[in-house]
Amino acid sequence: MASPSSSATTNVMLAIYEKKTVSIDLYRPLRNFIVVHYSEREAQSLEDDLETLRELRSELERGISDSLPARRDLLQKYFRALCAVESRFPISADKDHINTVTFTWYDAFKNKQKAVQQNIHLEKAAVLFNLGAVHSQMGLSFDRSSVDGRRQASHSFIAAAGAFTFLKDNVAMKASTGNSTTVDVSVECAGMLERLMLAQAQECVFENTIAKGSTPGVCAKISRQVGIFYEEALSALNSAPLNQHFDKTWLTHVQIKAALFYAEACYRYSLELHEKEEIAEEIARLKCGISALSDTKKSSPKGAMQQLIDAANKLETNLNHNLERAVKENDRVYLMRVPPASSLTALPAFSMVKPMLMNEVLDATKEKMFSSLVPDSSAKALSRYTEMVDDVIRTQAEKLQQGSELARVRLKEMDLPDSILALEGNSTLPKVLKEDAEAVQICGGPAALEGDLEQLKDLRRVNQELLVQTEELLQKEAMEDAQFRSQFGTRWTRPQSSTLTKNLQERLNRFAANLKQATESDARIERSVRDHAVLMSILDRRPIESALPTLARPMMSLDANEDAIVGVLKQSLRQLESLGAQRAGLEDMLKEMKRKDDILPKLMTSTGSHEDLFRKEIGKYDHICQDIAQNIEAQEQLLMQIQAQNDEFASIFNLVDYKATCEKIYRQIEAAIAKYREIKDNVNEGLKFYVTLQDAITNVKQQCSDFVNTRNMQCREMIDEVQRKISGLSFQDSKPSGAYNYPSVGQLNSQPTGPNPPPLTQSPVYQPPQQPTVPSYVHPPHPHPSHPPPHHASHPPSPYATPQQPPPPYHLPAQSIPYPHPQYQQQPLPSHEYAQPAYPGWRGPYYNAPPQQPGSMPRPPYTVPPYPPNQNGYYRQ
């Protein structure tokens, strides 16, 4: 029996005691087998492995004197050693096997019963049982009054469940053969213990959930799953062979726990119902919880622990209190009809635990014990057998795949099940066409093109405003220069503005020409959107399948058997689907059989021909091969039947006209997608063009602003010079009046800022967000000259004739309205003088546009970065 927990009142849990055994000697029988079947020398080389195995068995026999973690590690190591022994030493009553080793193990729950077998699987089953028992004892050893303690206990119970699951799935059946067996290592008992350990692990999670203050709904789901695990364990305890094997206290404990956590779930769920003011169901749930506790206390055997009884009584009191409150509220306020318990749905449950996978912990493939014992002949024979198995599996897998492919092709030829779906109003598009249409809709579809056109208009307006502002800067400076030249006459010796701004003016003129051509391209895009609005409107249908026709029933029918024909065809399709699922199961069975097919022990002990053994062992796959052949034959017959049924279906429902209509719609959708992509691509190119042009104009505007500031500074200095000459205050070391020395770009950038007027305020520049990165116009730094220019230069170089090329004109041939991507190379210039030509060599597809030709436009990408609404201050109203 188990040990109770010493923590919270309701946290009374069970742990499993280990099985007991008797001492045996594995060393001498195994060594003798090695000497007889191999050699004395081989036995000597394996002396360390034999000693290790004897020590592990001796430590196992000593019982639980070690710490629990050390005991767990010992059991795991010994199990892996047993796996190594099993594959090399045949232990059985056979005279050619090791028949002097007998394993004896006592039942963990009835100590007087024992199993005695010459079967290593009994030893492995007992070790796995004890491993689960040790994990359960570790779970009870933690302080479950704290959150961390309950978390650690939950992990241990999960590991215990994993050990019992591994026992149930891999060893229990092999250990239960023969007359001498015990119930504790049976499949039924291992399954019951697995459920019990999961229940206790989930119970720890539930207590932590309560401690964290989770919502009543969450607590109810977790509590209900605890109850389900206990109910499954209780069902196993009430069934053979366990119903006569366990003490009544086990049955009482599990029965009360199951009822307790069902009632707890009802209580927590009723709290959530009360918050939602669903009083009628709250009353019904509370009654169910009270009824479960009352019935359990009446029917359960005696022997329950007082802590459990107290917990049940306390919960029943809380349930009755809430029931009384809910009944009063319903009678006074809600007046709802309380549903009967039979009409209530099952309480929701949520499992937070599952058995730990023990395959990695117990994997003996890397175990080096007795690794040198396999002879070459056995290894070669095993390899040969493995090739035979692989050939069988490969051949059958190909048959299965060919069968599935044949069914898929034949159904596609008959347009099934698409025609059935169309009859039910569930028409489908071809996969590629559907993906293309949905991609267009994700981008906003044709309806979003109006917004794209507005983006082009806004960007064009921003560029025009920037261009006007830049021209006004130069015009204002030129007017001021002309005014002073008129006032001072020949004394005003600095160069005229027009000679210095010639290159800047030319560039601005090119920008203006580009904008004009871009406006024409925008107009062509707008016309294209209007002209093809009806064509592209089909892309606004959501879902896109709604644009497809519906397969209609015949308007007139002589015998009205359409429904019967459709029903028979559907039934045949369901049978075909079942055959496909059967093929998948057969393929999994083949792989599973191969995984479990280990004939190494038989090879090592076989005295006859290996070929005879191979034929016998390979025969295990015959029944699966027969099932595969029957499946393929049945499918062929069914496909012929479906073909006949589909011909009748097609003739009645006129599938030919329906397919023709669908193909027409497909072509319409394809044309709409192509046109949408074409227009979207042109819009993308337009947006990129305008953003690039905006950068270029902004750069030139900054150069013009710098030029104007410099000219203003020079203007003030010349005014002072002229006024000194007029008043006779000129000094002999003053500069000659015949010319004026203008600084180079480096000097200009390093001028002191004392007398300078504040720079002109630059207008905000519109920049649409998330626009694709395009090459920007970057004004490279001007090198500072090492020597000042000559004092008598009659025409100093123009300060802003930088090699800054405007973007190509937004001029598009009528054939495709392309928007090419100009590439701006930002090359550092070693001598960046103002008189250099602007962006030499710039040419692109915008120049010398070909004559307008009819035709389709290239397909653009689906998406363009979104364009924000007009922002304050960016535009002139």
Secondary structure, 3 states (H helix, E strand, C coil): CCCCCCCCCCCCCCCCCCCCECCCCCHHHHHHHHHHHCCHHHHHHCHHHHHHHHHHHHHHHCCCCCCHHHHHHHHHHHHHHHHHHHCCCCECCCCCCECCCCEEEECCCCCCCEEEECCHHHHHHHHHHHHHHHHHHHHHHCCCCCHHHHHHHHHHHHHHHHHHHHHHHHHHHHHCCCCCCCHHHCHHHHHHHHHHHHHHHHHHHHHHHHHHCCCHHHHHHHHHHHHHHHHHHHHHHCCCCCCCCCCHHHHHHHHHHHHHHHHHHHHHHHHHHHHCCCHHHHHHHHHHHHHHHHHHHHHCCCCCCHHHHHHHHHHHHHHHHHHHHHHHHHHHHHCCCCCCHHHCCCCCCCCCCCCCCCCCCCCCCCCCCCHHHCCHHHHHHHHHHHHHHHHHHHHHHHHHHHHHHHHHHHHHHCCCCHHHHHHCCCCCCCHHHHHHHHHHHHCCCHHHHHHHHHHHHHHHHHHHHHHHHHHHHHHHHHHHHHHHHHHHHHHCCCCCHHHHCHHHHHHHHHHHHHHHHHHHHHHHHHHHHHHCHHHHHHHHCCCHHHHCCCCCCCCCCCCCCHHHHHHHHHHHHHHHHHHHHHHHHHHHHHHHHHHHCCCHHHHHHCCCCHHHHHHHHHHHHHHHHHHHHHHHHHHHHHHHHHHHHHHHHHHHHCHHHHHHHHHHHHHHHHHHHHHHHHHHHHHHHHHHHHHHHHHHHHHHHHHHHHHHHHHHHHHHHHHHHHHHHHCCCCCCCCCCCCCCCCCCHHHHHCCCCCCCCCCCCCCCCCCCCCCCCCCCCCCCCCCCCCCCCCCCCCCCCCCCCCCCCCCCCCCCCCCCCCCCCCCCCCCCCCCCCCCCCCCCCCCCCCCCCCCCCCCCCCCCCCCCCCCCCCCCCCCCC
